Amino acid sequence: MKWYKYICKFLGSIKPNILQSRRIQTEQEATQIALETFHPENYIICNGKEIPIDWDSVVTFNDAEGFTLPKNCYKKAKTERIPTMFVTHWDVCLSSKSCFNILKKRGISVHFCIDNDGAIYQLMDCNDIGFHAGNWKVNTKSVGVEISNAYYPHYQDIYRRKGFGPRPFWRDAEVHGKKLKPFLGFYPVQVEAFKALAKALHKVYNIPLVAPMDGENLSKGVEPEVEQGLFKGVINHYHVTTRKIDCAGFELDKVLKEIT
């Protein structure tokens, strides 16, 4: 009986210590979680270097909450690459996360995604070659961006329910000699994010802030100079191939002139 009381007393004396140890461990974990709290970056990564960007919501592939593409989705460049084109796409997805999952599943890639709220996700180093343009000459000479947009009007209610608000409708867009039915366009914040990204790429690679033109108007079809990988500037995907219509209605010439 005495031994039982002694053991109980001993266990009672060490229980607070166990609880205290657990509290200490919990506090340590809480501190670690606090340290890992997501903070958007103000830079993009080009050939392993952090390049400043005038945008306060950038998530790189090195961040805990970033998206990292498997190595089979892109090609590592053997030397430092100097892209001469910046290619726009719309992803026909409801979010950049959905776009990332599809890219990964299909074994293709793009360097950046711009989400509905304007957050820029960098999926791979700009020095690596992305599989996004469907043209090897263009891929080797370019950086690509997917701007999140489900395109079809019946998705409008989902954007409202998710709290993003209604998307602009783009009407009277023409591409490859055809007029498109009205479709969902980009949120203004996405356009601003795109401008910040184009400006950063211009500074690091000297990619001209110009688009393919047909006289005084933005070209609305394939451009041979683009197709051959010789153009220097910012292009829509439809400038590469007749198989694509993105980003019809995105007035690159006007948007690029707004970059200061």
Buried (B, 14 or more C-beta within 10 A) or exposed (E): EEEEEEEEEEEEEEEEEEEEEEEEEEEEEEEEEEEEEEEBBEBBBBBEEEBEBBBEBBBBBEBEEBBBBEEEBBBEBEEEBEBBBBBBBBBBBBBBBBBBEBBBEEEBBBBBBBBBBBBBBBBBBBBBBBBBBEBEBBBBBBBBBBBBBBBEEEBBEEBEEEEBEEBEEBEEBEBBEEEBEEBBBBBEBBBBBBBBBBBBBBEBBEBBBBBBEEEEEBBBBBBEEBBEBBBBBBBBBBBBBEEBBBBBBBBBBEBBEEBE
